[in-house]
């Protein structure tokens, strides 16, 4: 079994074989690749619908929260619902604002 020996000349030739004079391939590749927010913002209409559902759920949870007695299990669940909806709604609103500014 024959082994190929390494030489600096062979690696340099293989690297320069595909280069185009005056073109930086790394820069050209990076400028055309979509970013994470390009993918996210392509679905901005779905995030807007999600935000609308979160606002509706928050309004219903607030009404039900105000109708419960403090200290009961239902009241605690209402608090947790409102906190969760506030966190998710804030994240969705931040995504929508970021997409709107791009």
Secondary structure, 3 states (H helix, E strand, C coil): CCCCCCCHHHHHHHHHCCCCCCCCHHHHHHHHCCCHHHHHHCCHHHHHHHHHHHHHHHHHHHHHHHCCCCCCHHHHHHHHHHHHHHHHHHHHHHHHHHHHHC
